[in-house]
Amino acid sequence: APRENLIAHEYRPGRMGLPKFWGSVGRTYGRSGPGFNTVLQIEMIKRLKHLIGYPEVSREAIERQGNEFVLTEFEHYSMGTERTAEAYLEFTKIDVKNQKCGHIQWCGQGELE
């Protein structure tokens, strides 16, 4: 496991006073407010959908929209080489064609088998 936590998500209620990722992005870049998070999220979702293989966010579609920045360093921060994209989609029960996600028992139980 990595020695440093580079990616985190905290889903506890805001009333607990814990930091939220999207809430801290605006502060980090000096652009707080409700509009900033939405714009950033939309662009990041394009990157993630491209990574997973959604056809509507192909490289060509992203370039046509003038959003090439979404693919910055994509070759370094993508799926890796441990498994194919198809194996990942099967493992996570993501159905790109029908845009659905199946139930993954191991996620809620914390067990792979």
Contacts in CASP RR format, 6 or more apart in sequence:
PFRMAT RR
TARGET T0000
AUTHOR 0000-0000-0000
METHOD contacts of the structure
MODEL  1
APRENLIAHEYRPGRMGLPKFWGSVGRTYGRSGPGFNTVLQIEMIKRLKH
LIGYPEVSREAIERQGNEFVLTEFEHYSMGTERTAEAYLEFTKIDVKNQK
CGHIQWCGQGELE
8 21 0 8 1.000
9 21 0 8 1.000
10 18 0 8 1.000
10 19 0 8 1.000
10 20 0 8 1.000
10 21 0 8 1.000
12 18 0 8 1.000
14 20 0 8 1.000
22 37 0 8 1.000
22 40 0 8 1.000
22 41 0 8 1.000
23 32 0 8 1.000
23 37 0 8 1.000
25 36 0 8 1.000
25 37 0 8 1.000
25 40 0 8 1.000
26 32 0 8 1.000
26 33 0 8 1.000
26 36 0 8 1.000
26 37 0 8 1.000
29 36 0 8 1.000
43 67 0 8 1.000
43 69 0 8 1.000
43 70 0 8 1.000
44 70 0 8 1.000
46 57 0 8 1.000
46 62 0 8 1.000
46 67 0 8 1.000
46 70 0 8 1.000
47 70 0 8 1.000
47 71 0 8 1.000
47 74 0 8 1.000
49 56 0 8 1.000
49 57 0 8 1.000
50 57 0 8 1.000
50 58 0 8 1.000
50 59 0 8 1.000
50 62 0 8 1.000
50 70 0 8 1.000
50 71 0 8 1.000
50 74 0 8 1.000
51 74 0 8 1.000
51 78 0 8 1.000
51 79 0 8 1.000
52 85 0 8 1.000
52 89 0 8 1.000
52 94 0 8 1.000
52 96 0 8 1.000
53 85 0 8 1.000
53 96 0 8 1.000
54 96 0 8 1.000
54 99 0 8 1.000
55 96 0 8 1.000
59 71 0 8 1.000
62 68 0 8 1.000
62 70 0 8 1.000
62 71 0 8 1.000
79 85 0 8 1.000
79 88 0 8 1.000
83 91 0 8 1.000
88 94 0 8 1.000
89 95 0 8 1.000
89 96 0 8 1.000
92 101 0 8 1.000
92 104 0 8 1.000
93 101 0 8 1.000
93 102 0 8 1.000
93 103 0 8 1.000
93 104 0 8 1.000
94 100 0 8 1.000
94 101 0 8 1.000
94 102 0 8 1.000
95 101 0 8 1.000
95 102 0 8 1.000
105 111 0 8 1.000
106 112 0 8 1.000
106 113 0 8 1.000
END
